[in-house]
């Protein structure tokens, strides 16, 4: 009888220990969750391949291990990343170099903290059988134009550098729609090199791609992370933690694009994995064309910013007195750069 009571006592004790351990684990887990710092990131546009590293970082918990509970919010015309970050609705944002400079010139207290796509993917395409292979071949052709955008600023800067008269070809207004190009209404179409050419080639259309970067003309940067001066001053460790997680995400993309597309596809409406993979490879190839040593998130140089400022001042409406030193910093990324 005593033996039976002893066994029951041991069993009861083990149950209490197990329950206590479970309660301790749950409390500890809840405390960890409560201690996580909530931050939000406003994308430049809706989810797509240029944000793959961010979704990989989110999905794999890279930011969680840094103590951050990150929310990725879609951007767009009605969800302007610069305004939302500057206004305090989001902690971090993604935009382009030209947009950041124009915002700084307009008084927005935002600062670039690291680049993902080192230069703008703006370029032009022509059909293979058109024999249009370079900017000098635009002469006498119908060139699609997006007036009032950085595409036209890039075109004017390119022609200015190469000594090509803008009057030597006809500029036809177009939107982000390839149908006029497919129908032959324009001979040359402005595109994002990492996007529309993939769609058109998958339709069986053979293309020549004109990349202004091949002629030493480009706007830095395609995608970059930014935040506010206040966040940099008051929450530097959060900035560093965010960049560490983002870098791990993008390095993971480079190591395994197929797996990354599997992750991204769950966030993209009506996703076609083959198309996403083709576009992601186009993004990675475009990045490595400028930066052969892939870092995931890149530091920015004053020279890159100066070149962009010069183009925007000469061909756009940027004020020349803008202080570039106030527009970017690599301080919070330095520990992440080998």
N, C-alpha and C positions, 0 to 999 in steps of 0.2 A: 504493500500500500504506500509506504514511504517512497519507494522507487517511482511509483506512478505519479505521486505528487511532485517529485523532483523533476521528472520529465516534463510535466505540464508547466512547472515553474520556468524551466529553461526555455520551452517553446514560447511561453508568454513573453519572456524577456526579449527573445529574438524578434518577436513581432513588434514590441515597443521600440526596439532599436531600429528596425527597418522603417517603421512609420516615422520615427524621429528623424532619421536620415533623409527620408523623402520630403518631410516638411522643411528641413534645413536646405535641401537642394532647391525646392520650389521658391522658398524665400530668397535664397541667394540669387536664383535666376531672375526673379522679379526685381530684386534690387539692382542687378546688372542692367536690366532693361530700363528701369527708371533712371539709372545713372547715365544712360546713353544720351548724347547730345543730339537733339533733333536739328537737322539742317535740310534745306531744300535747294535743288538745282533747277534753274529754268533753262531748258534746252533752247537752241536758236530756232528750232522748227519742230515738227512732229517726229516721233521716233523713227529712226532710219539708220543706215549703215555708218554715217559719220558720228554716231553716238554709241556705237557698238561697245566700246570699252567701258562706257558708263553703265550700261545694262549688265555687262559681265561682272563689273565690280559690285553692283547691287545684288545680282543673283548669287554670286559666290560668297557674299558676306565680307568682302575685303574692307568695306567701310565699317562694318560692325566690329571687326577686330581692332579697328582704330578708335572704337568708342563712339562712332557716329551712326545715328539712325537717319539714313538719307532717303529723301523723296525726290524722284525725277519727275518734273512737271513739263508737259509739252509747251513749246513756244509757238509763235505765229503772229499774224498781223494784229490780232486782238490781245495777244499775250507777249508783249515786247519784253525780252529778257533784260535789256538795259533799264527800262523804266521800273520793272518789278523789283530788280535787285537794288537799284538806287533808292527806291521807295520803301525798302525793308520787307517786302512780301516774300522774297527769296534770299537765301544766303549767298549763293553762287550762281553764276550764269555762264552761258556759252554764246559767244558772238565772233565776229571777224575783226581783224585789225583795223580796217578802214572805219567800221562802225564804231569801234571803241574810240578812235581818235576824234571822230566827229562828235561823239557824245561828250568827251572831255572838253572839247572846244565849246560845247553848249552848256558847260557848267555841271555836268553829272560827275559826282565824286567817286568814280570807279577806277579800278586799277587791274591791268592784266597780270596774271600770276603764273601762267604756263601755257604753252601752245601744244595742240594735238596735230593739226594740219598746218605745216610751216608756211604755206603760201596759198593764195586764192586759187581755187580750181577753175576759174573762168577761162574759157577758151572758145574755139570755133571748130565746126566740122564742115566737111564738104564730101560729096559722094566720090567714091574712088574713081569712077570713070569721068569725073569733071576735070581732072588734071589740075585741080586746085590743091597745091601741097604746102604753100607758104604764103605769108601775107602779101608779097609782091604779086601773087596770082589773083588777088582780089580785083585788080584793075579791070574795069569794064563789066564787072559782075554785080549781081544783086545780093547785097550783104544784109542779113537780118540784123536789126538794131533795137536795143532796149534803152530808149532815150531816158535820161535822168537816173541811170543806174551806174554802178561801178563797172559794169560790162562796157559801157561806152567810154568811161574814163580810161579803162585799160586799152580799148581799141585806139583811142586818140593818142595815148602815150606810146603805144606800139608803133603806130604810123609815124609819129613824131620822131622816134628814135631811128626808124629805118628810112626816113625821108620819103614816105609815101603820102601823096596828097589825098586828103579825105574826099576831094572832088573826083578822084579817079575811079570811084565806084559808086553805085547807087545804094543808099541806105534805106531799107524797107522796115517799117515798124513791125515788130513781132512780139509775142508773149512767150511764156514757157510752154509752148505747144509745138511739137515737131511736124504737125500736119502740113503747114505751108512748105516746109523743106521737103517732105516726102513727095508732095504734089509738084515740086519744081518751081514754086512761086518765088523762092529765094534759092540762091546757089550756095550761100554760106549761112550757117545758123550758129548763133551764140549758145553755148551750153556750159554746164559744169562737167568738166572732163571725166569726173568720177561717177557720173550718173547717166545722163541721157544717151551717150554713145553705147552704153551697155544694152539699154532697151532696144535701140535701133539695130544693133548688130544681131541681137536675138531674133529680130524680125527678118534677118537675112540681108540687111542693107550694108554694103561694104563702105567703109569710111576712111577719109584722111582726117587726122586730128591736128589742128594748129594750136600749139601750146605757147603762149607768149613768154613763158619762162625759158623756152629754148632760145629766145632772143634777148634775154636779160631784162625782161619787163614782167614784173609781177607785183601784186599787192600782198603784203604780209599782214595778217596770217589768216588761213582759211577758217579754222576753229581754234579758239583759245578760251581758257577759263578766266573769269574775272570775279572780283568781289568789290566791296566798298572800302574806302579809306578807314572808316570806323571799325569794320571787321578786322582789318589788318592790324590796327592799333590795339584793339581790345581783346581779340581772340586769335592771336597768332598760332597757338597750338592746334586750333581747329582747322586753320588754313593748311598747316603742315600735314595734319592727319588726312584731310580731304585729298591733298595732292598725292600722298602715299597710296591711298586706296585707288585713286584714279589711275596712277601709273601702273599698279598691279593689274588693273583691269585691261589696260591697253597692251601691256606686255603679254597678257594671256591671250588676247586676240591675235597677236602676231604669232604666238606659238601654236595656236590651234584655231584657225579660222572656221573650220567646219563646226566644231563644238560651239564656237561663239555665235554662229548663225542660228544654230538650234536654240540658243538662249534668246537671241534677239527676236526671232520669229514669233515668240509668245507675246511680244510687246507691240508688234507691228500688225496693223489691220490688213487682212487679206494677203498675208505674207506668202510669197513664193520663194522657197529656200534656194532654188537654183539662181534666181535673179539676185537675191540678197547676197549670196556667196560671190557671184560675179562682180557685184558692185563693191563688196567689201575688199576683194582682191584688188580692184581698181583703186580704192582708197589707199591701201597699204603700198601698192606700187608707186602711186603718186607721191606719197610721203617719202618713200625711200629714194625716189629720184632726186629729191632735194637734200635729204638727210639719210645717207646710206647706213650710218650707225643708228639703229632704231632704239630710241629711249622711251617710247610710250608717251611721255609728256616732256616737251623740249623747253630748255631755257631760250630766251629771246635776246637778240642782240640790238644794240643801238643802231647799228648800220642798217639792219632790216627795217626798223622803224623810220629811220631817216629817209630811206628810199621810198617808202610808202607815203610819208608826209610830203615829200617833194612832188610826187605824182598828183596827190590830192590837192595840193596848193596850186599847181600849175594848170591842171585840167579839171579840177573840181571846185568846191567852194570852201575848202579848209583854210583857216587863218594861219598865216605864217608864224605868228608869235607863240603858238602852242608849245609848251615846255614838255618835250618827250620824256624827260627824266621822271616826270610825275605820272606818266601813263602806264608804266610797267615796272615790275620788280621780279628778280629771280631769287630773292633772299629766301623765300619760303619753299623753294624747289631745290635749293642747293644741296641739301642733305640727301636728295633723291638722285642726284646726277653723279654717275661714276666718273 
